[in-house]
Amino acid sequence: METLFASLTILTFLTGIAVVLGFIRPVWVLWFLHRSNRLLVLKYYGIAFLLLLFTWLLLENVRY
């Protein structure tokens, strides 16, 4: 359980950093697409960040 929680924490922080970097310059995080804009950053990384954050918070409440 601790390994899952640690992995989830790291992934949550990485996607959060990707969202911030994508708002500054979208091509830094969307290098694999032909077009990159801030809306696509929210689509790819924002949704993943929210899902990971809610899962992280849920597991944190279950853990204690």
Residue pairs with C-beta under 8 A, 6 or more apart in sequence:
1 63
4 59
5 56
5 59
5 60
5 63
8 52
8 55
8 56
8 59
9 56
11 52
12 49
12 52
12 53
12 56
15 45
15 48
15 49
15 52
16 49
16 53
18 29
18 41
18 45
18 49
19 41
19 42
19 45
19 46
19 49
21 28
21 29
22 28
22 29
22 30
22 38
22 41
22 42
22 45
23 38
23 41
26 36
26 37
26 38
26 40
26 41
27 36
29 36
29 41
29 44
29 45
30 36
30 40
30 41
30 44
33 40
